[in-house]
Amino acid sequence: MLFGGALGLASIFAGLVSARFNAPLLLVFLGIGMLAGEDGPGGIVFSDFGMAYLIGSIALATILFAGGLETKRAMLRAAFWPAAVMATAGVALTSGIVAVAAVELFGVPWINGLAIGAALAPTDAAAVNLLLSRAQVALPKRVTALLEVESGLNDPMSVFLMVALVQVMVSPARLDAGGIVLLLAEEIVGGAVLGLAGGYALLALLRRLSAEAPIFPVLAFSAVMMLFGLAQKLGASGFLAVYLMGVVVGTHPYRDRDRLEQFYEAFAWMAQIALFLMLGLLVTPHDLVPAAPAILAMSAVLILIARPAATFACLLPFGFTLRETSFASWVGLRGAVPIFLTIIPVLRGAPHGEQLFGVAFGIVVASLVVQGWTIRHAAALLGFGRRAGSPVEEPTPCPIP
């Protein structure tokens, strides 16, 4: 308890200091976890992937529900369909391009390359929301809505791909074309149905239950954990279910709404800190050194080729400008989800499972450093100014249409 509290305080104070240098806050949390780990001065040896999966599930369920609470009707109207295409076709296209690079750079079989692609395809809701809010960029509303809704919706597709690929790695004969279609339906359709049903059930309780106000955040947290566990137990996407539950609750009025949202905003912060500290502890940095050149090359492929190709292909039919699409392609921030997903093959005993984990970790760090540190510069280059009230002068608009 002493050490955990000290790590939490260190993360918060380091985050406050890092804000002066525009450092990505989630990268700070990862760094403190690594310093506390076996290769750092802390010397803590933590290699329990089962415990990491449990902690990660609880943290991500909390973060996604909080993200759903913050998703307003106007955001859904502005960007639901382009975000949905990005979260499905965009994820598949990104996975395929990254898989080609993984096979060439690491010399792994195609199935392993596809698994790396599936893990790295989703953007991270916590990273996107946090860094956009700290960047204070005056973006068009539909671009902000697109980035935030996409990051909440794209996890199920990646989970589906990862689960299917791990199943093929472990037992190739047990998954045919019909099984793949069924798995996709269970993940996405099942998660959507459970999420909407659970959201309206929780909303009815929040409106009708006669209880003291502090009970409602506890009620919501219990409902989130129950829904996530039920969805996972039934083979559906718990990530999509809790996000949609949050969207339903967040877009309807009920008693003590402000208090519940404030609680979850704070609780989501605690979940992010715990999750990134834990992932920092779990990785062994010296194991990544031999693969560093390949990891950097893979990061370049993801940031400069795969994400832009998927973004331009998916947004072309929706009338986004070149500036808007370019910015959306640059803010494809990776965070905890890719690292978390690569825990699945480790737990299932898939070949090279720990290699997948290390590669994902290294590329997430590169994404946070390169993209997270340059959001303001990218926005200025593309002609997006600062929000009203910012002490920084507006940049000269770029002539790109």
GUFI-521451 format. One record per residue (C-alpha): residue number from 1; residue in three letters; x, y, z. Coordinates in Angstrom, 3 decimals. Each point is the difference from the previous one (the first is absolute). Example, Ala and Ser with C-alpha at 12.3 -4.5 7.8 and 13.67 -1.06 7.14 Angstrom:
<nodes>
<1; ALA; <12.300; -4.500; 7.800>>
<2; SER; <1.370; 3.440; -0.660>>
</nodes>
This chain:
<nodes>
<1; MET; <0.000; 0.000; 0.000>>
<2; LEU; <2.851; 2.367; 0.863>>
<3; PHE; <1.801; -0.695; -3.265>>
<4; GLY; <-3.181; 0.148; -2.092>>
<5; GLY; <-0.988; 3.337; 1.490>>
<6; ALA; <3.496; 1.358; -0.544>>
<7; LEU; <-0.086; -1.061; -3.662>>
<8; GLY; <-3.368; 1.692; -0.431>>
<9; LEU; <1.221; 3.260; 1.518>>
<10; ALA; <3.202; -0.137; -2.038>>
<11; SER; <-2.069; -0.447; -3.163>>
<12; ILE; <-2.189; 2.997; 0.774>>
<13; PHE; <2.867; 2.354; 0.846>>
<14; ALA; <2.037; -1.203; -2.981>>
<15; GLY; <-3.036; 0.625; -2.181>>
<16; LEU; <-0.321; 3.561; 1.285>>
<17; VAL; <3.659; 0.649; -0.775>>
<18; SER; <-0.247; -1.658; -3.419>>
<19; ALA; <-2.848; 2.325; -0.984>>
<20; ARG; <2.531; 2.862; -0.194>>
<21; PHE; <1.837; -1.905; -2.730>>
<22; ASN; <-3.177; -1.197; -1.779>>
<23; ALA; <1.047; -3.590; 0.749>>
<24; PRO; <-2.730; -2.634; -0.525>>
<25; LEU; <-1.282; -0.746; 3.496>>
<26; LEU; <-0.650; -3.683; -0.662>>
<27; LEU; <3.620; -0.385; -1.090>>
<28; VAL; <1.030; 1.407; 3.393>>
<29; PHE; <-2.084; -2.653; 1.771>>
<30; LEU; <1.559; -2.744; -2.116>>
<31; GLY; <3.474; 1.353; 0.719>>
<32; ILE; <-0.536; 0.025; 3.768>>
<33; GLY; <-1.241; -3.585; -0.170>>
<34; MET; <3.127; -1.002; -1.916>>
<35; LEU; <2.220; 1.789; 2.533>>
<36; ALA; <-1.711; -1.915; 2.774>>
<37; GLY; <0.415; -3.302; -1.898>>
<38; GLU; <2.790; -2.541; -0.070>>
<39; ASP; <2.220; 1.992; -2.378>>
<40; GLY; <-0.420; 3.217; 1.980>>
<41; PRO; <1.076; 1.163; 3.446>>
<42; GLY; <-3.236; -1.362; 1.495>>
<43; GLY; <1.022; -3.565; -0.858>>
<44; ILE; <-3.536; -1.421; 0.193>>
<45; VAL; <-0.353; -3.250; -1.927>>
<46; PHE; <-3.571; -0.251; -1.304>>
<47; SER; <-0.794; -2.581; -2.679>>
<48; ASP; <-3.509; -1.164; 0.915>>
<49; PHE; <-1.820; 0.377; -3.331>>
<50; GLY; <-3.199; -1.427; 1.475>>
<51; MET; <-0.125; 2.687; 2.683>>
<52; ALA; <0.938; 2.623; -2.601>>
<53; TYR; <-2.923; -1.113; -2.184>>
<54; LEU; <-2.407; 0.298; 2.940>>
<55; ILE; <1.261; 3.442; 1.037>>
<56; GLY; <-0.012; 1.132; -3.622>>
<57; SER; <-3.568; -1.191; -0.537>>
<58; ILE; <-1.290; 1.890; 3.043>>
<59; ALA; <1.915; 3.154; -0.949>>
<60; LEU; <-1.033; -0.026; -3.661>>
<61; ALA; <-3.646; -0.689; 0.852>>
<62; THR; <0.072; 3.022; 2.300>>
<63; ILE; <1.735; 2.223; -2.575>>
<64; LEU; <-2.339; -0.987; -2.841>>
<65; PHE; <-3.139; 0.504; 2.107>>
<66; ALA; <1.274; 3.446; 0.995>>
<67; GLY; <0.692; 0.741; -3.673>>
<68; GLY; <-3.552; -1.037; -0.846>>
<69; LEU; <-1.368; 2.318; 2.684>>
<70; GLU; <1.816; 2.912; -1.643>>
<71; THR; <-1.320; -0.829; -3.483>>
<72; LYS; <-2.871; 2.341; -0.765>>
<73; ARG; <-2.782; -0.318; -2.559>>
<74; ALA; <1.488; 2.772; -2.118>>
<75; MET; <3.257; -1.966; -0.292>>
<76; LEU; <-1.829; -3.126; -1.131>>
<77; ARG; <-2.044; 1.927; -2.560>>
<78; ALA; <3.129; 1.675; -1.343>>
<79; ALA; <2.257; -3.013; -0.350>>
<80; PHE; <-1.605; -3.357; 0.751>>
<81; TRP; <0.109; -1.478; -3.502>>
<82; PRO; <3.536; 1.080; -0.966>>
<83; ALA; <1.173; -1.121; 3.461>>
<84; ALA; <-1.725; -3.358; -0.475>>
<85; VAL; <1.697; -0.515; -3.377>>
<86; MET; <3.363; 0.956; 1.523>>
<87; ALA; <-0.635; -2.396; 2.898>>
<88; THR; <-0.664; -2.968; -2.318>>
<89; ALA; <1.403; 0.343; -3.518>>
<90; GLY; <2.716; 2.364; 1.234>>
<91; VAL; <1.132; -2.459; 2.644>>
<92; ALA; <0.085; -2.852; -2.524>>
<93; LEU; <1.985; 2.049; -2.541>>
<94; THR; <2.466; 1.210; 2.638>>
<95; SER; <0.469; -3.572; 1.233>>
<96; GLY; <0.778; -1.259; -3.474>>
<97; ILE; <2.614; 2.663; -0.768>>
<98; VAL; <1.702; -0.430; 3.379>>
<99; ALA; <-0.031; -3.794; -0.456>>
<100; VAL; <1.980; 0.280; -3.253>>
<101; ALA; <2.593; 2.160; 1.754>>
<102; ALA; <0.188; -2.381; 2.981>>
<103; VAL; <0.669; -3.009; -2.230>>
<104; GLU; <2.743; 1.853; -1.867>>
<105; LEU; <1.659; 1.631; 3.022>>
<106; PHE; <-0.244; -2.773; 2.604>>
<107; GLY; <-0.068; -3.051; -2.256>>
<108; VAL; <-3.024; -1.408; 1.858>>
<109; PRO; <-2.684; -2.214; -1.584>>
<110; TRP; <-2.972; 1.755; -1.566>>
<111; ILE; <-2.304; -0.961; 2.856>>
<112; ASN; <2.297; 1.748; 2.483>>
<113; GLY; <0.313; 3.024; -2.261>>
<114; LEU; <-3.775; 0.272; -0.203>>
<115; ALA; <-0.199; -0.242; 3.795>>
<116; ILE; <2.430; 2.921; 0.348>>
<117; GLY; <-2.105; 1.953; -2.486>>
<118; ALA; <-3.227; -0.776; 1.845>>
<119; ALA; <1.461; 1.117; 3.313>>
<120; LEU; <1.378; 3.285; -1.373>>
<121; ALA; <-3.018; 0.991; -2.093>>
<122; PRO; <-2.252; 1.609; 2.660>>
<123; THR; <0.515; 3.522; 1.212>>
<124; ASP; <-0.183; 0.566; 3.744>>
<125; ALA; <-2.950; 1.899; 1.473>>
<126; ALA; <1.907; 1.181; 3.070>>
<127; ALA; <3.017; 1.183; -1.996>>
<128; VAL; <-2.077; 1.754; -2.680>>
<129; ASN; <-2.361; 1.789; 2.407>>
<130; LEU; <2.748; 1.047; 2.399>>
<131; LEU; <2.460; 1.283; -2.580>>
<132; LEU; <-2.664; 1.822; -2.007>>
<133; SER; <-1.224; 1.780; 3.132>>
<134; ARG; <3.531; 0.980; 1.021>>
<135; ALA; <0.962; 1.150; -3.506>>
<136; GLN; <-2.782; 2.644; 0.058>>
<137; VAL; <-0.353; -0.106; -3.796>>
<138; ALA; <-3.003; 1.721; -1.586>>
<139; LEU; <-1.190; -2.907; -2.140>>
<140; PRO; <-3.252; -0.239; -1.963>>
<141; LYS; <-2.574; -1.763; 2.154>>
<142; ARG; <-0.362; -2.940; -2.356>>
<143; VAL; <3.747; -0.704; 0.097>>
<144; THR; <0.038; -0.055; 3.810>>
<145; ALA; <-3.136; -2.159; -0.020>>
<146; LEU; <1.517; -2.363; -2.580>>
<147; LEU; <3.190; -0.560; 1.992>>
<148; GLU; <-1.758; -0.527; 3.331>>
<149; VAL; <-2.820; -2.242; -1.276>>
<150; GLU; <2.381; -2.046; -2.162>>
<151; SER; <2.283; -0.678; 2.971>>
<152; GLY; <-2.992; -1.262; 1.986>>
<153; LEU; <-1.301; -2.253; -2.783>>
<154; ASN; <3.105; -1.590; -1.521>>
<155; ASP; <1.003; -2.352; 2.824>>
<156; PRO; <-2.551; -2.784; -0.812>>
<157; MET; <1.314; -0.499; -3.540>>
<158; SER; <3.562; -0.352; 1.283>>
<159; VAL; <-1.089; -2.361; 2.771>>
<160; PHE; <-1.862; -2.116; -2.570>>
<161; LEU; <3.050; -0.172; -2.273>>
<162; MET; <2.336; -0.813; 2.885>>
<163; VAL; <-2.230; -2.732; 1.436>>
<164; ALA; <-0.499; -1.584; -3.435>>
<165; LEU; <3.724; 0.087; -0.794>>
<166; VAL; <1.000; -1.425; 3.382>>
<167; GLN; <-2.540; -2.768; -0.502>>
<168; VAL; <1.633; -0.844; -3.329>>
<169; MET; <3.464; 0.073; 1.625>>
<170; VAL; <-1.020; -2.353; 2.785>>
<171; SER; <-2.511; -2.284; -1.765>>
<172; PRO; <-0.093; 0.650; -3.767>>
<173; ALA; <-2.569; -2.697; -0.715>>
<174; ARG; <-2.599; 1.427; 2.404>>
<175; LEU; <-0.752; 3.220; -1.925>>
<176; ASP; <-1.408; 0.030; -3.552>>
<177; ALA; <-1.697; 2.744; -2.030>>
<178; GLY; <-3.338; -0.604; 1.708>>
<179; GLY; <1.660; 0.176; 3.394>>
<180; ILE; <1.630; 3.326; -0.885>>
<181; VAL; <-3.347; 1.526; -1.047>>
<182; LEU; <-1.638; -1.287; 3.176>>
<183; LEU; <2.819; 1.376; 2.134>>
<184; LEU; <-0.338; 3.430; -1.648>>
<185; ALA; <-3.773; -0.004; 0.574>>
<186; GLU; <0.422; -0.989; 3.641>>
<187; GLU; <2.636; 2.678; 0.626>>
<188; ILE; <-1.628; 2.983; -1.689>>
<189; VAL; <-3.729; -0.738; -0.160>>
<190; GLY; <-0.007; -1.641; 3.429>>
<191; GLY; <1.964; 2.861; 1.535>>
<192; ALA; <-2.323; 2.595; -1.558>>
<193; VAL; <-3.179; -1.733; 1.174>>
<194; LEU; <1.290; -0.554; 3.523>>
<195; GLY; <1.341; 3.555; 0.190>>
<196; LEU; <-3.253; 1.639; -1.057>>
<197; ALA; <-2.105; -2.261; 2.215>>
<198; GLY; <2.315; 0.508; 2.962>>
<199; GLY; <0.079; 3.756; -0.588>>
<200; TYR; <-3.764; 0.396; 0.083>>
<201; ALA; <-0.257; -2.303; 3.019>>
<202; LEU; <2.574; 2.070; 1.905>>
<203; LEU; <-1.734; 3.215; -1.096>>
<204; ALA; <-3.322; -1.286; 1.383>>
<205; LEU; <1.675; -0.786; 3.330>>
<206; LEU; <1.642; 3.435; 0.173>>
<207; ARG; <-3.361; 1.650; -0.622>>
<208; ARG; <-2.197; -2.080; 2.263>>
<209; LEU; <2.148; -1.313; 2.827>>
<210; SER; <-0.582; 1.810; 3.277>>
<211; ALA; <3.407; 0.154; 1.682>>
<212; GLU; <2.600; 2.419; 1.290>>
<213; ALA; <1.905; 1.827; -2.750>>
<214; PRO; <3.407; -1.619; 0.772>>
<215; ILE; <-1.518; -3.417; -0.773>>
<216; PHE; <-0.445; 0.765; -3.702>>
<217; PRO; <3.700; -0.044; -1.005>>
<218; VAL; <0.343; -3.333; 1.831>>
<219; LEU; <-3.077; -1.288; -1.809>>
<220; ALA; <1.435; 1.064; -3.363>>
<221; PHE; <3.408; -1.559; 0.710>>
<222; SER; <-1.607; -3.303; 1.036>>
<223; ALA; <-2.149; 0.025; -3.147>>
<224; VAL; <3.053; 0.662; -2.200>>
<225; MET; <1.964; -2.879; 1.529>>
<226; MET; <-2.985; -2.344; -0.247>>
<227; LEU; <-0.728; 0.895; -3.633>>
<228; PHE; <3.639; -0.301; -1.058>>
<229; GLY; <0.312; -3.403; 1.678>>
<230; LEU; <-3.303; -1.230; -1.463>>
<231; ALA; <0.941; 1.088; -3.505>>
<232; GLN; <3.412; -1.665; 0.195>>
<233; LYS; <-1.568; -3.160; 1.432>>
<234; LEU; <-2.458; -0.165; -2.921>>
<235; GLY; <2.738; 0.591; -2.589>>
<236; ALA; <-1.133; 3.564; -0.763>>
<237; SER; <2.090; 3.153; 0.157>>
<238; GLY; <0.059; 1.335; 3.537>>
<239; PHE; <1.816; 3.109; -1.270>>
<240; LEU; <-2.802; 0.926; -2.401>>
<241; ALA; <-2.663; -0.896; 2.561>>
<242; VAL; <1.278; 2.310; 2.755>>
<243; TYR; <0.713; 2.827; -2.457>>
<244; LEU; <-3.567; -0.126; -1.352>>
<245; MET; <-1.352; -0.240; 3.540>>
<246; GLY; <1.833; 3.233; 0.751>>
<247; VAL; <-1.338; 1.619; -3.184>>
<248; VAL; <-3.594; -0.879; 0.914>>
<249; VAL; <0.342; 1.310; 3.552>>
<250; GLY; <1.976; 3.070; -1.103>>
<251; THR; <-2.552; 1.127; -2.589>>
<252; HIS; <-3.061; -0.085; 2.302>>
<253; PRO; <-0.981; 2.055; 3.056>>
<254; TYR; <-0.212; -1.534; 3.473>>
<255; ARG; <0.391; 1.009; 3.613>>
<256; ASP; <3.493; 0.980; 1.246>>
<257; ARG; <1.430; -0.268; -3.502>>
<258; ASP; <2.745; 2.563; 0.655>>
<259; ARG; <1.192; -1.865; 3.087>>
<260; LEU; <0.208; -3.314; -1.855>>
<261; GLU; <1.935; 1.546; -2.889>>
<262; GLN; <2.435; 1.749; 2.365>>
<263; PHE; <0.581; -3.253; 1.883>>
<264; TYR; <0.737; -1.912; -3.194>>
<265; GLU; <2.276; 2.698; -1.333>>
<266; ALA; <2.121; -0.361; 3.151>>
<267; PHE; <-0.317; -3.800; 0.030>>
<268; ALA; <1.065; -0.222; -3.647>>
<269; TRP; <3.149; 1.954; 0.874>>
<270; MET; <0.811; -2.448; 2.765>>
<271; ALA; <-0.612; -2.915; -2.379>>
<272; GLN; <2.321; 1.519; -2.617>>
<273; ILE; <2.786; 0.519; 2.529>>
<274; ALA; <-0.351; -3.524; 1.381>>
<275; LEU; <-0.157; -1.559; -3.475>>
<276; PHE; <3.060; 1.757; -1.412>>
<277; LEU; <2.052; -0.510; 3.150>>
<278; MET; <-0.847; -3.701; -0.098>>
<279; LEU; <0.909; -0.334; -3.690>>
<280; GLY; <3.281; 1.800; 0.690>>
<281; LEU; <0.754; -2.500; 2.741>>
<282; LEU; <-0.904; -2.940; -2.236>>
<283; VAL; <2.422; 0.789; -2.821>>
<284; THR; <3.698; -0.886; 0.135>>
<285; PRO; <1.761; 2.823; -1.880>>
<286; HIS; <3.313; -1.820; -0.563>>
<287; ASP; <-1.870; -2.654; -2.013>>
<288; LEU; <-1.093; 2.697; -2.458>>
<289; VAL; <3.482; 1.342; -0.770>>
<290; PRO; <0.934; -2.620; -2.666>>
<291; ALA; <-3.295; 0.629; -1.812>>
<292; ALA; <0.174; 3.815; 0.278>>
<293; PRO; <0.873; 0.681; -3.689>>
<294; ALA; <-2.861; -2.202; -1.221>>
<295; ILE; <-2.394; 1.543; 2.535>>
<296; LEU; <0.902; 3.504; -1.196>>
<297; ALA; <-0.494; -1.047; -3.617>>
<298; MET; <-3.364; -1.551; 0.861>>
<299; SER; <-0.986; 3.200; 1.790>>
<300; ALA; <0.812; 2.004; -3.116>>
<301; VAL; <-2.131; -2.332; -2.133>>
<302; LEU; <-2.930; 0.314; 2.421>>
<303; ILE; <0.200; 3.788; 0.414>>
<304; LEU; <0.969; 1.034; -3.535>>
<305; ILE; <-1.622; -2.664; -2.205>>
<306; ALA; <-2.601; -2.237; 1.656>>
<307; ARG; <-1.959; 2.597; 1.990>>
<308; PRO; <-0.053; 2.622; -2.797>>
<309; ALA; <-0.996; -2.593; -2.627>>
<310; ALA; <-2.873; -1.265; 2.143>>
<311; THR; <-1.138; 3.505; 0.953>>
<312; PHE; <-0.053; 1.389; -3.535>>
<313; ALA; <-1.697; -3.118; -1.389>>
<314; CYS; <-2.728; 0.012; 2.665>>
<315; LEU; <-0.701; 3.742; 0.143>>
<316; LEU; <-0.003; 0.647; -3.750>>
<317; PRO; <-3.768; -0.657; -0.408>>
<318; PHE; <-0.954; 2.279; 2.911>>
<319; GLY; <1.223; 3.336; -1.332>>
<320; PHE; <2.796; 0.712; 2.472>>
<321; THR; <2.503; 2.552; -1.259>>
<322; LEU; <3.641; -0.800; -0.634>>
<323; ARG; <1.001; 1.919; 3.144>>
<324; GLU; <-2.532; -1.832; 2.166>>
<325; THR; <0.928; -3.429; -1.336>>
<326; SER; <3.705; 0.697; 0.368>>
<327; PHE; <-0.415; 1.021; 3.625>>
<328; ALA; <-2.210; -3.025; 0.744>>
<329; SER; <2.662; -2.265; -1.483>>
<330; TRP; <2.701; 1.538; 2.197>>
<331; VAL; <-2.028; -0.285; 3.218>>
<332; GLY; <-0.219; -3.790; -0.233>>
<333; LEU; <1.506; -0.305; 3.450>>
<334; ARG; <0.690; -3.443; 1.407>>
<335; GLY; <-0.221; -0.612; 3.736>>
<336; ALA; <-0.815; -2.775; 2.432>>
<337; VAL; <-2.335; -2.031; -2.240>>
<338; PRO; <2.660; -1.357; -2.422>>
<339; ILE; <2.208; -1.052; 2.916>>
<340; PHE; <-2.986; -1.503; 1.800>>
<341; LEU; <-1.094; -1.979; -3.067>>
<342; THR; <3.401; -1.669; -0.327>>
<343; ILE; <-0.474; -1.474; 3.477>>
<344; ILE; <-2.628; -2.309; -1.561>>
<345; PRO; <2.445; -2.103; -2.079>>
<346; VAL; <2.352; -0.220; 3.003>>
<347; LEU; <-2.794; -1.392; 2.184>>
<348; ARG; <-1.128; -2.421; -2.724>>
<349; GLY; <3.523; -1.332; -0.464>>
<350; ALA; <0.262; 1.139; -3.611>>
<351; PRO; <3.450; -0.247; -1.630>>
<352; HIS; <2.087; 3.183; 0.392>>
<353; GLY; <-2.669; 1.511; 2.273>>
<354; GLU; <2.461; 1.969; 2.124>>
<355; GLN; <1.692; 1.304; -3.147>>
<356; LEU; <-3.348; 1.446; -1.109>>
<357; PHE; <-0.344; 1.696; 3.391>>
<358; GLY; <3.447; 1.595; -0.189>>
<359; VAL; <-0.480; 1.219; -3.572>>
<360; ALA; <-3.372; 1.558; 0.833>>
<361; PHE; <1.454; 1.715; 3.054>>
<362; GLY; <2.876; 1.504; -1.962>>
<363; ILE; <-2.255; 1.294; -2.779>>
<364; VAL; <-2.464; 1.532; 2.492>>
<365; VAL; <2.879; 1.899; 1.611>>
<366; ALA; <1.115; 1.229; -3.423>>
<367; SER; <-3.564; 1.080; -0.842>>
<368; LEU; <-0.364; 1.959; 3.238>>
<369; VAL; <3.382; 1.672; -0.472>>
<370; VAL; <-0.322; 0.887; -3.687>>
<371; GLN; <-3.726; 0.686; -0.379>>
<372; GLY; <-0.800; 1.008; 3.559>>
<373; TRP; <2.798; 2.553; 0.173>>
<374; THR; <-0.805; 1.566; -3.368>>
<375; ILE; <-3.788; 0.455; 0.010>>
<376; ARG; <0.236; 3.779; 0.413>>
<377; HIS; <2.652; 0.287; -2.701>>
<378; ALA; <-2.004; -2.149; -2.405>>
<379; ALA; <-3.096; 2.103; 0.657>>
<380; ALA; <1.933; 3.229; -0.601>>
<381; LEU; <1.526; -1.383; -3.203>>
<382; LEU; <-3.477; -0.883; -1.280>>
<383; GLY; <-1.408; 3.414; 0.906>>
<384; PHE; <-2.003; -0.887; 3.120>>
<385; GLY; <0.329; 2.716; 2.646>>
<386; ARG; <-0.198; -0.049; 3.764>>
<387; ARG; <-3.217; 0.022; 1.976>>
<388; ALA; <-1.374; 3.327; 1.152>>
<389; GLY; <1.756; 1.285; 3.113>>
<390; SER; <3.306; -1.714; -0.745>>
<391; PRO; <3.037; 2.157; 0.735>>
<392; VAL; <1.697; -1.269; -3.135>>
<393; GLU; <-0.591; 2.013; -3.173>>
<394; GLU; <-1.956; -1.541; -2.851>>
<395; PRO; <2.271; -1.471; -2.680>>
<396; THR; <-0.255; 1.182; -3.583>>
<397; PRO; <-2.541; -2.243; -1.768>>
<398; CYS; <1.396; -2.515; -2.424>>
<399; PRO; <-1.254; 0.363; -3.617>>
<400; ILE; <-1.000; -3.677; -0.130>>
<401; PRO; <-3.798; -0.117; -0.684>>
</nodes>
